[in-house]
């Protein structure tokens, strides 16, 4: 479930979007599903089609947001802050329908 699959690749695409995790309305459902999974102790999904070999999630603590470090097949790493439920609610109100074609 938390390995290769459509959902995992959607999460990767949304996380790596320069405009933010939920700039586009299509990203809201997979990110909501991600937060539910993480809240219940699930791991952060990886999508090898996107070049990710591992993802390490750090839970929010002391008022700081959670974040994920994605390690790519070439050894490079990208760090992303994971949105909160409040971030998702705000994104739903302002997300751009459609997204890039």
ABEGO torsion letter per residue (X at the ends): XABBEAAAAAAAAAAABAAEAAABAAAAAAAAAAAAAAAAGBBBBBBAAAGBABBBBBBBBGGBBBBBBBBBAAGBBBBBBBBBAAAAAAAAAABBBGEBX
